[in-house]
Structures are given as structure tokens and as C-alpha cells.
């Protein structure tokens, strides 16, 4: 298990425990409601974390026509890593376009990012 996976697991567990703990203040019914809220929050945080991060960065999709240099970098990295190139949707932030796009494209190329 990677260090990031462990940290994510611990943080989501603490969030769930906090929700159940706050619910426990209100008795048995509160515990059940706290558990439901905890499951919704932790499940949503886990399954939709990629979309949450993209929206938080106010990112927009980037086509190959808009940023051909970045797509060329991805193809080159895939060739060097002996991996097949897969077209992936890449994003850029309107405020910091170049840096965020390059980081995301490189993460996609190295297999670190989730499929978007």
C-alpha cells in the first residue's frame, strides 16, 4: 500500500468517525444518521475525488489543437516508457494554464492520474 493510499484511508476514516461521533451526541438515532452521512461523505470523496479536484481548480478541457506541444510531450514519454499512447482528456486552469496542463498531461502519461 502506498503512502498516499494510507494517508487517504486514515483521513477518510477520521472523517467518518467524526460524523458518527457528532451523531452520537444525539443518541442512537443520531448515530445512525451520522453513519449515513459518514458513508455519503467518504464514499463521495473517494469515488469523485478526481472530479472534485478538477472543478476546484476551475479547469477546462484542452484539445490537441489548442496545445499540441503538451500532447507531443505525452507521446514522447509514452514511447520512452514503452507504453501505448492513449488519448486522454487533459485540463488546464484558466489562471495558470501552462503549468497545470503540463502537470496533468505528464501525470496521465505516467499512469498516475485517473481516467477522466
C-alpha positions as CSV (number, residue, x, y, z in Angstrom):
1,X,0.0,0.0,0.0
2,X,1.4,3.4,-1.0
3,X,1.9,6.2,1.5
4,X,-0.7,8.3,-0.2
5,X,-3.3,5.5,-0.1
6,X,-2.6,5.1,3.6
7,X,-3.0,8.8,4.3
8,X,-6.2,8.9,2.3
9,X,-7.6,5.9,4.2
10,X,-6.7,7.4,7.6
11,X,-8.2,10.8,6.7
12,X,-11.5,9.3,5.4
13,X,-11.7,7.1,8.4
14,X,-11.3,10.1,10.7
15,X,-14.0,12.0,8.8
16,X,-16.4,9.0,9.2
17,X,-15.5,8.7,12.9
18,X,-16.2,12.5,13.4
19,X,-19.6,12.2,11.7
20,X,-20.6,9.2,13.8
21,X,-19.2,10.9,16.9
22,X,-21.2,14.0,16.4
23,X,-24.3,11.9,15.7
24,X,-23.7,10.0,19.0
25,X,-24.3,13.2,20.9
26,X,-28.0,12.9,19.8
27,X,-28.4,9.3,20.8
28,X,-29.0,6.1,18.9
29,X,-30.9,7.8,16.1
30,X,-28.1,10.3,15.8
31,X,-25.5,7.5,15.4
32,X,-27.5,6.0,12.5
33,X,-27.8,9.4,10.8
34,X,-24.1,10.1,11.5
35,X,-23.2,6.8,9.9
36,X,-25.3,7.5,6.8
37,X,-23.8,11.0,6.5
38,X,-20.3,9.5,7.0
39,X,-20.8,6.9,4.3
40,X,-22.1,9.5,1.9
41,X,-19.2,11.9,2.5
42,X,-16.4,9.3,2.5
43,X,-17.9,7.4,-0.5
44,X,-18.4,10.7,-2.4
45,X,-14.9,11.9,-1.5
46,X,-13.3,8.6,-2.7
47,X,-15.3,8.0,-5.9
48,X,-15.5,11.6,-7.1
49,X,-12.2,13.0,-5.9
50,X,-10.9,13.5,-9.5
51,X,-13.9,15.5,-10.5
52,X,-13.8,17.5,-7.3
53,X,-10.2,18.4,-7.8
54,X,-10.8,19.4,-11.5
55,X,-13.7,21.6,-10.5
56,X,-11.8,23.2,-7.6
57,X,-9.1,24.2,-10.0
58,X,-11.6,25.6,-12.4
59,X,-10.0,23.6,-15.2
60,X,-11.3,23.3,-18.7
61,X,-10.6,20.6,-21.3
62,X,-7.7,21.1,-23.7
63,X,-7.7,19.7,-27.2
64,X,-4.7,18.6,-29.1
65,X,-5.3,21.5,-31.5
66,X,-5.0,24.0,-28.6
67,X,-1.9,22.6,-27.0
68,X,0.0,20.4,-29.5
69,X,3.3,20.7,-27.6
70,X,1.9,19.1,-24.5
71,X,0.4,16.2,-26.4
72,X,3.7,15.7,-28.2
73,X,5.4,15.5,-24.7
74,X,2.9,12.8,-23.7
75,X,3.6,10.8,-26.9
76,X,7.3,11.1,-26.3
77,X,7.1,10.0,-22.7
78,X,4.9,7.0,-23.7
79,X,7.4,6.0,-26.3
80,X,10.3,6.2,-23.8
81,X,8.3,4.2,-21.2
82,X,7.3,1.6,-23.8
83,X,3.7,2.2,-23.2
84,X,0.9,2.6,-25.8
85,X,-0.3,6.1,-26.2
86,X,-4.0,6.5,-25.1
87,X,-5.8,9.8,-25.9
88,X,-6.9,11.2,-22.5
89,X,-8.8,14.2,-21.7
90,X,-6.5,16.9,-20.4
91,X,-7.4,20.0,-18.5
92,X,-5.9,23.5,-18.0
93,X,-6.7,26.1,-15.4
94,X,-7.6,29.5,-16.9
95,X,-5.3,31.3,-14.5
96,X,-2.2,29.2,-14.6
97,X,-2.7,27.4,-18.0
98,X,0.7,26.1,-18.9
99,X,1.8,24.7,-15.5
100,X,-1.4,22.9,-14.6
101,X,-1.8,21.4,-18.1
102,X,1.7,20.1,-18.3
103,X,1.5,18.5,-14.8
104,X,-1.8,16.8,-15.6
105,X,-0.6,15.6,-19.1
106,X,2.5,14.2,-17.5
107,X,0.6,12.5,-14.8
108,X,-1.7,11.0,-17.4
109,X,1.3,9.8,-19.4
110,X,3.0,8.2,-16.4
111,X,-0.2,6.4,-15.4
112,X,-0.5,8.4,-12.1
113,X,-3.8,10.1,-13.0
114,X,-7.2,8.5,-13.1
115,X,-9.0,8.2,-16.4
116,X,-11.1,11.2,-16.9
